[in-house]
Amino acid sequence: MSTAQETVEYATEHAPRLAWAEHAPEVYKAMIRLDAAARRGLDPTLYELVKIRASQLNHCAFCLDMHTKDALAAGESVERIVQLSAWEESRHFYTGKELAALELTEAVTVLTDGFVPDEVYERAAEHFEEAELAQLIAAIAVINAWNRFGVATRMVPGHYKPGHQ
């Protein structure tokens, strides 16, 4: 007979491979500055959606944990975050500008064809002025770099608190 107070046993948390920020502090500080520069002029909600989507594609659990928490703390809805992994089938949750940004995020992150297709870039250019588009591309590149640090060093998700680095 089972009791109402059964204990659920989760898998053991893995250890990170390397505390890369401690061993490469100048690179970490440069990434922080680059991240701050890339976000300038971008809508904070859009910025978090882009970070979450790229992190989903790159399987970066640490960045998913961080950016979903940041998005929620900034007032983003759980529903829109949950639907991001299926945004193409859930288009009605997002604005045209957000959809163009998500499509560009996927094209830049995956580079399936070895380049960003013209039609993807053109759709983004319809929604973003050139300076903002340049910032968006920078933001996508930066989150992809963060994801690679996170995945390569197996950064551990679950401990991030919004508002803290």
C-alpha positions as CSV (number, residue, x, y, z in Angstrom):
1,M,0.0,0.0,0.0
2,S,1.4,3.4,-0.9
3,T,1.2,6.4,1.3
4,A,0.4,10.0,0.3
5,Q,3.8,11.0,1.5
6,E,5.9,8.8,-0.9
7,T,9.3,10.2,-1.7
8,V,10.0,10.8,-5.4
9,E,13.6,10.0,-6.2
10,Y,15.0,12.0,-9.1
11,A,18.2,11.2,-11.0
12,T,21.4,12.4,-9.4
13,E,22.5,15.9,-10.5
14,H,25.6,15.7,-12.7
15,A,28.7,17.6,-11.8
16,P,30.0,20.3,-14.2
17,R,33.0,19.2,-16.3
18,L,34.9,22.5,-15.8
19,A,34.2,25.8,-14.1
20,W,35.2,27.6,-17.2
21,A,34.5,31.1,-16.0
22,E,36.9,30.7,-13.1
23,H,39.6,29.4,-15.4
24,A,39.0,31.9,-18.2
25,P,37.9,35.0,-16.3
26,E,38.8,37.5,-19.0
27,V,36.8,35.5,-21.6
28,Y,33.8,35.4,-19.2
29,K,34.0,39.1,-18.5
30,A,34.3,39.8,-22.2
31,M,31.2,37.6,-22.8
32,I,29.3,39.6,-20.2
33,R,30.2,42.9,-21.9
34,L,29.3,41.4,-25.4
35,D,26.0,40.2,-24.1
36,A,25.2,43.6,-22.7
37,A,26.2,45.3,-26.0
38,A,24.1,42.8,-28.0
39,R,20.9,43.4,-26.0
40,R,21.0,47.2,-26.5
41,G,17.9,48.4,-28.4
42,L,16.1,45.1,-28.4
43,D,12.8,44.5,-26.7
44,P,13.6,42.5,-23.5
45,T,10.8,40.0,-24.1
46,L,11.9,39.4,-27.6
47,Y,15.5,39.0,-26.4
48,E,14.5,36.3,-23.9
49,L,12.4,34.4,-26.4
50,V,15.4,34.3,-28.8
51,K,17.7,33.1,-26.0
52,I,15.2,30.4,-25.0
53,R,14.7,29.2,-28.5
54,A,18.4,29.0,-29.3
55,S,19.0,27.2,-26.0
56,Q,16.3,24.7,-26.9
57,L,17.9,24.0,-30.3
58,N,21.4,23.7,-28.7
59,H,20.2,21.5,-25.8
60,C,21.7,23.9,-23.2
61,A,19.9,23.0,-20.1
62,F,21.7,25.7,-18.0
63,C,20.7,28.5,-20.4
64,L,17.2,27.2,-20.6
65,D,16.9,27.3,-16.9
66,M,18.3,30.8,-16.7
67,H,16.4,32.4,-19.5
68,T,13.0,30.9,-18.8
69,K,13.4,32.1,-15.2
70,D,14.4,35.6,-16.4
71,A,11.5,35.7,-18.9
72,L,9.0,34.7,-16.2
73,A,10.5,37.2,-13.8
74,A,10.1,39.9,-16.5
75,G,6.4,39.0,-16.9
76,E,6.4,36.6,-19.8
77,S,3.6,34.0,-19.8
78,V,4.3,30.3,-19.1
79,E,2.1,29.5,-22.1
80,R,4.3,31.4,-24.6
81,I,7.5,29.9,-23.1
82,V,6.0,26.4,-23.3
83,Q,4.9,26.9,-26.9
84,L,8.4,28.1,-28.1
85,S,9.6,24.6,-28.9
86,A,6.6,24.3,-31.3
87,W,6.3,28.0,-32.4
88,E,5.6,27.1,-36.0
89,E,2.5,25.3,-34.9
90,S,1.7,27.9,-32.3
91,R,2.1,31.1,-34.4
92,H,-0.9,32.7,-32.9
93,F,0.9,33.1,-29.6
94,Y,3.5,35.5,-31.1
95,T,3.6,38.8,-33.0
96,G,4.8,38.9,-36.6
97,K,8.0,40.5,-35.4
98,E,8.6,37.8,-32.8
99,L,7.9,35.1,-35.4
100,A,10.5,36.7,-37.8
101,A,13.0,36.8,-34.9
102,L,12.4,33.1,-34.0
103,E,12.8,32.0,-37.6
104,L,16.0,34.0,-37.9
105,T,17.2,32.5,-34.6
106,E,16.7,29.0,-35.9
107,A,18.4,29.8,-39.2
108,V,21.4,31.3,-37.6
109,T,21.6,28.7,-34.8
110,V,21.2,25.6,-37.0
111,L,22.7,26.7,-40.3
112,T,21.3,23.6,-41.9
113,D,22.0,24.9,-45.4
114,G,25.3,26.4,-44.5
115,F,23.8,29.9,-44.7
116,V,20.8,31.9,-43.6
117,P,18.2,31.6,-46.4
118,D,17.4,34.9,-48.2
119,E,13.6,34.6,-47.5
120,V,14.3,34.2,-43.7
121,Y,16.6,37.2,-43.7
122,E,14.1,39.2,-45.8
123,R,11.2,38.4,-43.4
124,A,13.3,39.6,-40.5
125,A,14.3,42.8,-42.4
126,E,10.6,43.6,-42.9
127,H,10.1,43.8,-39.1
128,F,13.4,45.2,-38.0
129,E,15.2,48.4,-39.0
130,E,18.8,47.7,-40.0
131,A,20.3,48.8,-36.6
132,E,17.9,46.7,-34.7
133,L,18.4,43.7,-37.1
134,A,22.2,44.0,-36.5
135,Q,21.6,43.9,-32.7
136,L,19.3,40.9,-33.1
137,I,21.9,39.0,-35.2
138,A,24.5,39.9,-32.5
139,A,22.1,38.6,-29.7
140,I,21.6,35.3,-31.6
141,A,25.4,34.9,-32.0
142,V,26.0,35.7,-28.4
143,I,23.5,33.2,-27.0
144,N,24.9,30.5,-29.3
145,A,28.3,31.2,-27.8
146,W,26.9,31.0,-24.3
147,N,25.2,27.7,-25.2
148,R,28.5,26.2,-26.4
149,F,30.2,27.1,-23.2
150,G,27.3,25.6,-21.2
151,V,27.0,22.4,-23.2
152,A,30.8,21.8,-23.5
153,T,31.4,22.2,-19.8
154,R,28.1,20.6,-18.7
155,M,26.9,23.6,-16.6
156,V,24.3,22.4,-14.1
157,P,20.8,23.8,-14.4
158,G,18.4,24.4,-11.6
159,H,20.3,26.8,-9.3
160,Y,19.9,30.1,-11.2
161,K,18.0,32.9,-9.5
162,P,16.7,35.8,-11.7
163,G,18.7,39.0,-11.2
164,H,21.9,37.1,-10.4
165,Q,24.8,36.1,-12.7
